[in-house]
Amino acid sequence: MNPTTTAEPQAIVAPAPMRPLPLTLKNHGHLMRQVKRTASVAMYTKGGGFEVIRIRIYPGGIMFGQQVEAHEVYPGDEMFGSFGWYYIGPKARELANAKFDACEEAANAVHANRAASVAA
């Protein structure tokens, strides 16, 4: 007689929710408010101008000996020009919106290329 074994049910653990960028934040003494965002790009008001950023993700892990949850990252000063852009002046909103749209279009193209290569 062969004994039958039953597998113990395995708990399915959903990934922890990612901490999003805040709707308001302080940067260099300026109160910034999020104007709009998508999954990849955000725009904030800052000191009479606008900042457009490409949202980066920190996956979580150990940082300085402490467990840190996954979260979205606002680019530091050294990342501006690659991951962030600041616009000020009479056409600031127009220029910021154009950059926002260009960043979103680029992000969508990257996602489409990844999906196509996975499907192939």
CORNORKA-V64218 format. One record per residue. N is the residue number from 1. SS is DSSP state (hx for helix, st for strand, lp for the rest). D_FIRST is the distance of its C-alpha to the first C-alpha in whole Angstrom. Layout:
BEGIN
n & ss & d_first
N & SS & D_FIRST
N & SS & D_FIRST
END
This chain:
BEGIN
n & ss & d_first
1 & lp & 0
2 & lp & 4
3 & lp & 6
4 & lp & 9
5 & lp & 13
6 & lp & 16
7 & lp & 19
8 & lp & 22
9 & lp & 25
10 & lp & 28
11 & lp & 31
12 & lp & 33
13 & lp & 37
14 & lp & 40
15 & lp & 42
16 & lp & 45
17 & lp & 48
18 & lp & 51
19 & st & 54
20 & lp & 57
21 & lp & 60
22 & lp & 63
23 & lp & 65
24 & st & 68
25 & st & 68
26 & st & 71
27 & st & 72
28 & lp & 75
29 & lp & 77
30 & st & 76
31 & st & 74
32 & st & 72
33 & st & 71
34 & st & 68
35 & st & 70
36 & st & 67
37 & st & 64
38 & lp & 61
39 & lp & 57
40 & lp & 59
41 & st & 63
42 & st & 65
43 & st & 69
44 & st & 70
45 & st & 74
46 & st & 76
47 & lp & 79
48 & lp & 81
49 & st & 79
50 & st & 75
51 & st & 72
52 & st & 70
53 & st & 66
54 & st & 63
55 & lp & 61
56 & st & 58
57 & st & 55
58 & st & 54
59 & lp & 50
60 & lp & 50
61 & st & 49
62 & st & 51
63 & st & 55
64 & lp & 57
65 & lp & 54
66 & st & 53
67 & st & 50
68 & st & 52
69 & lp & 51
70 & lp & 51
71 & st & 54
72 & st & 57
73 & st & 60
74 & lp & 64
75 & lp & 65
76 & lp & 67
77 & hx & 71
78 & hx & 70
79 & hx & 68
80 & st & 71
81 & lp & 72
82 & lp & 68
83 & lp & 66
84 & st & 69
85 & st & 72
86 & st & 75
87 & st & 78
88 & lp & 81
89 & lp & 84
90 & lp & 85
91 & lp & 83
92 & hx & 80
93 & hx & 78
94 & hx & 78
95 & hx & 77
96 & hx & 74
97 & hx & 73
98 & hx & 73
99 & hx & 72
100 & hx & 69
101 & hx & 68
102 & hx & 68
103 & hx & 66
104 & hx & 64
105 & hx & 64
106 & hx & 63
107 & hx & 60
108 & hx & 59
109 & hx & 60
110 & hx & 57
111 & hx & 55
112 & hx & 55
113 & hx & 55
114 & hx & 52
115 & hx & 50
116 & hx & 52
117 & hx & 50
118 & hx & 47
119 & hx & 47
120 & lp & 48
END
